């Protein structure tokens, strides 16, 4: 999958059954030494139970369960 194909996909939390937002083109955290995606960065509106970092929510890549044609399914453990 190309990086440009990630943009515009809706992000859905499978446990909360909530739409979290739409991923923009630049909302990724990339490890500069390996080039791997570390996390998705989502602008924070009303986030409970997720780590906020300066008005945005960081979703680690390991919590992404499926990337489909229209959406990205995430599964974040309750304790994070």
ROTOR-256521 format. One record per residue (C-alpha): residue in three letters; x, z, y. Coordinates in steps of 0.05 Angstrom, whole numbers, plus 5000, padded with zeros to 4 digits. Each point is the difference from the previous one (the first is absolute). Layout:
ALAXZY/...
This chain:
UNK500050005000/UNK502549835069/UNK500350525055/UNK495349585042/UNK494750054945/UNK499650765006/UNK497449975072/UNK492550035009/UNK498550354934/UNK495350595002/UNK502950664974/UNK495450414954/UNK501350704973/UNK497350014929/UNK499150764995/UNK496450085066/UNK496449344995/UNK501749885073/UNK502249405040/UNK506350205036/UNK501049395044/UNK503149315000/UNK507449904991/UNK503249625058/UNK506149554995/UNK505150545022/UNK497350624966/UNK505450074947/UNK505950474992/UNK505849624968/UNK506550304973/UNK505449635039/UNK505350074945/UNK495749764941/UNK494749585035/UNK494550344960/UNK493450235031/UNK499950765004/UNK493150115030/UNK494049725036/UNK498950265070/UNK492750055021/UNK497650215070/UNK496850694994/UNK492950125022/UNK497050564959/UNK504650144942/UNK499250634958/UNK505050174946/UNK504949445019/UNK506750095035/UNK499549815072/UNK506249755036/UNK498949885074/UNK493049735000/UNK500749624935/UNK499450134926/UNK505849844952/UNK497749784931/UNK505949994951/UNK500649364960/UNK499450394934/UNK492750175017/UNK498049275004/UNK496249834935/UNK497749295011/UNK500749455052/UNK494349504995/UNK497949395039/UNK496250405052/UNK502150734993/UNK505450494981/UNK497850584955/UNK503850655009/UNK499750654961/UNK502950605037/UNK500550664962/UNK495950585029/UNK506250425011/UNK503449505047/
